[in-house]
Amino acid sequence: MGIIIKDALAVLPVNGEDVIGKHSIYIDGDKIVGIDNEPEGFKADTTIDGKDRLVIPGLINAHTHTYMSMMRNCADDLSFMDWLFKTIDPIEGQLRDEDAYWGSLLGQLEMIKSGTTMFNDQQMHIHQTTKAVMESGMRASICRGLVGGEYDRNDVRLNQALEEIEDGKKCDRLSFFFGPHAPYTCGPEYLRMCADVAKEKGLGIHIHLSESVTESENMMKDHNCTPIEYALNAGVFDVPTIAAHCVQVTPDDIKILADKKVSVVTNPASNMKLGNGFAPVPEMMAAGVNVCLGTDGAASNNSQNMFREMGYLSLIHKGTHKTPQCISAKEVFKIATINGAKALGKGDEIGSIEVGKKADLAILRLDVPSMMPNNNLLAALCYSASGSEVDSVIINGQIIMEKREVKTIDEERVYFEIREMCKRLGLADKTY
Amino acid sequence: MGIIIKDALAVLPVNGEDVIGKHSIYIDGDKIVGIDNEPEGFKADTTIDGKDRLVIPGLINAHTHTYMSMMRNCADDLSFMDWLFKTIDPIEGQLRDEDAYWGSLLGQLEMIKSGTTMFNDQQMHIHQTTKAVMESGMRASICRGLVGGEYDRNDVRLNQALEEIEDGKKCDRLSFFFGPHAPYTCGPEYLRMCADVAKEKGLGIHIHLSESVTESENMMKDHNCTPIEYALNAGVFDVPTIAAHCVQVTPDDIKILADKKVSVVTNPASNMKLGNGFAPVPEMMAAGVNVCLGTDGAASNNSQNMFREMGYLSLIHKGTHKTPQCISAKEVFKIATINGAKALGKGDEIGSIEVGKKADLAILRLDVPSMMPNNNLLAALCYSASGSEVDSVIINGQIIMEKREVKTIDEERVYFEIREMCKRLGLADKTY
C-alpha cells in the first residue's frame, strides 16, 4: 500500500538535530521510501493532505505494563510498598488471563490516540499482550515478569517466557526482552540465572532498578550494595539492559550505568505519584547514559499518554535544579523517540523519519489552540500539546488511526469488557 | 433558556466533600435552579443526555495573562530575568492593542476547550481583554498591570485601570481587581498608593509575589525584608489579595499569608519552566492558606490547560516531599474550583454545582480511554485526563461549547490573525 503525506511540516533529523520543515513523505509497504523525492514507479493508494499538520516519528513508551490499564485510579495516594503489596498484588491475584488482554487493549487505545507507536511491556499473563498487539497493529517489545529465588532452569515463569518468545516470532511487530522483575523480587541466584539465559538466547533484559527508597535501604541492609551494584554483580549488565526508574542512584551507580551502556527509562509521573522522587536525569544524560521515557503502568501513573510524560520530563528537572537550561524540549523529544528506539535495539529501524526506516508516524493537527501560534513546534510538543492533537497514526506502514478513529480496535467492546471486569473485581466505584 | 442535563454523573459538594453520583441538573437563565428535583413550571429548550458524561464545576484559572498566548513557545529554556526583560518585554513593546485582543481570544479558546469557565487576568492593554471576554462568553476577573515608583494619583496606568473598571460594569460576567505587578516593579510608595486606591474603591489586589530567587535576594539586599513583608508593609494585605506564585516563601511569610487571609495562586508549570522551583503548597495548605491554581501566561507555561496544571499540582509535591499522601486528588480538585472562586470573591456564586449558583459547568466524556475504567473519577480528573475529554461547556447558563465546537469565537479567524501577527512580529519560525 502506498501512502503520501503531502506538504506537511515534519520533524526530521539533520546532522543529529531535529529540524522542522515542509516535506512530503512517501510510504510503501512498511517503510518510508522517499522524502520529498517520489521514488520511481511509486503508486499512492492514499494521499494525506499535510496542510496544518505536523508529522513526528511515533513516540516510544519504553516502560509500561499495558494490562494494568484496567487498574487505573484504583490505588491512589498510597506509599510504594502499600501500593504494590497491599493493593495491586491482591488484584493481580484475581485476574483472569483474558482480563489482561482487555486491559492491554485499553492501554494500547490510549497510546495510539496520543501518538505512541511502540511500547516496551513487562507483563504477567503469557500470550495476552502479544495477542492484543497482533490485533491492534502496534509495535511492541514484551517480556514476562520473572520473580524467584533459586538458580532453577525449570522455573515455570522462565519457561513460559521462552514459550511466548517462540510463539511471538510469527509477528514482525513483536520483539522480546527477558524480564527479571527487580532486585527486591529476584534473589541473586535467580537473577544470575536470568542473565545467563538471556545471554544464551541473545536477548536483552528489561528490569526495574532503584525505584523506591525502601528498595535501596533494604538492599544496603541485606546485601551491602545498591540495587544497581546487585544487578551488576549478577551479570545482568553483560547483556543489553533496559533499566526502568533508576531514581535512587548514586554517582557511582551512574558511572556503572554509563560504562555498561545500560539504557535508563525514566518514568516521572509514576515516580512522583508513588513518592519515590525524581530520577537524576540531567546527571545521567551528562554521564552519557542513553535515557528514554516511559509511562509505567496506568495503576501508578495513571496515564499511558506520552505527551503528559514529555510535559513532566521537560519541567520537573528545571524545578529541582532551579535552572531552565538543564533539559531542553529538543532533548526531551529525542528521549521520547530515538533514544527509546536505541534502547530497544531498533535505532536503525524506527525513532526518526528517514528513508529506509519503518513508517511509524503520528500526524498532529496544528490548527488547534495548544499548537498556535505555530512558531516553535518542538517546544509545543513538550510544553503545550496534550496528545489530543494527534489526528492520525501510521504503524509499520498501516494507517491505524485516521481522524481519531482507531481502525484496528473495537473501542466500545473494550469499554464494555473493562466495565464488566471492574464490576466482577469490585473495582467500580460504589456510588454510581 | 432552560437546559436539563439528564442522568449524568456529577461532582457535587456533600458536607464540604466532593462526591460523585448520578444526577439531573436543571438550568434556567444564568443559574442552576434544580438538582434532581425539576422546579415547578420549568421548561427545557435543550436536553443534554448524561449517558457516559461527567459534569464538573467549570475550572477556575486563578492567575494568567491571556493576551500572552500569542507569545507561546517564543522564549523557552531561559532564566527568569532573561525571559522577562530580554525576550518578553521587547515583544510587549511592539504589541498593538488589537494584538492583545486576538491573543486573549486564543487563550480563551484553549481554556474553554479544556473546561475552564473563569479566569483571573493581569494584562497591559486596556479594553482588549474585556472586549474579548464580552464576546467569548467566559467569566473573568481582570486587572491592568501597574508599575511605578512614586505615590502619584495622576499615574496614567492607574487611571486607565479605573477607566476600564468603570467601562466593564456593563457586563455581568466581568469583575475587577487592582493590579500592582510585583514588588520588583513597584516602589514602596507606588505600592502603598495602589493599596490606598484599592481600599477606597472596594477592590481586591492581584499581585505577583516571591516568584524568583533573584527577586527575594534583591529585596533582602535593598529593603531588608522578603517580598511578602514588603507587600505587608505597603498595606497591600489590608484589602483582599490574590498573590500569584509565592514560591520563595519563608515559614514567617506563610504565617503572614494565613493571618492576612491572602489567597495564593500556585502556578506549578510556570514555576518549574522558569527555574523558580516548587511553591511549598502542602505547607501553605496546612497553615490554612486558601491555595488556588493558575496556569500563568502561555509565554511561560506554555499552556492555558488547567488539566495539565492539575496533573502537575497533584504530582510534584508527592515528588518533592517523597510521600504520596501530601496532596490528594480531592484537594487538587477543590484548589482548581471552589478555592479559586473564594479567592475571586465569588465563593457563593460559582466553584461548585449547587442550586442557586451560576451555571458554570464543564461536561466530560467518560467513554474515552483516559477515563476508563470509570472507577475513581476525581483521581481521573487529576491523574489521567488531558482536557480533551471536555465535550461541552456552559457559562452563565449559556452553552459556549457543544461537542467541542465553540459557538462564540470564530476559531479560524483567530488563527488567521495570530499567524499574521506573528509574521509581523518576527515570531514565526524561519524554517517554514
Interface residues (C-beta under 8 A of the other chain):
Chain A: L9 V19 I20 G21 K22 S69 M70 R72 N73 C74 D76 D77 L78 S79 F80 W83 L106 G107 L109 E110 K113 S114 V213 A269 N271 M272 K273 L274 G275 N276 G277 F278 A298 N301 N302 S303 Q304 N305 F307 R308 G311 Y312 L315 I316 K318 G319 T320 H321 K322 T323 P324 Q325 S328 A329 D367 P369 S370 M372 P373 N374 N375 N376 L377 A379 A380 Y383 S384 S386 G387 S388 E411 E412 V414 Y415 I418 R419 M421 C422 L427 A428 D429 T431 Y432
Chain B: L9 V19 I20 G21 K22 S69 M70 R72 N73 C74 D76 D77 L78 S79 F80 W83 L106 G107 L109 E110 K113 S114 V213 A269 N271 M272 K273 L274 G275 N276 G277 F278 A298 N301 N302 S303 Q304 N305 F307 R308 G311 Y312 L315 I316 K318 G319 T320 H321 K322 T323 P324 Q325 S328 A329 D367 P369 S370 M372 P373 N374 N375 N376 L377 A379 A380 Y383 S384 S386 G387 S388 E411 E412 V414 Y415 I418 R419 M421 C422 L427 A428 D429 T431 Y432
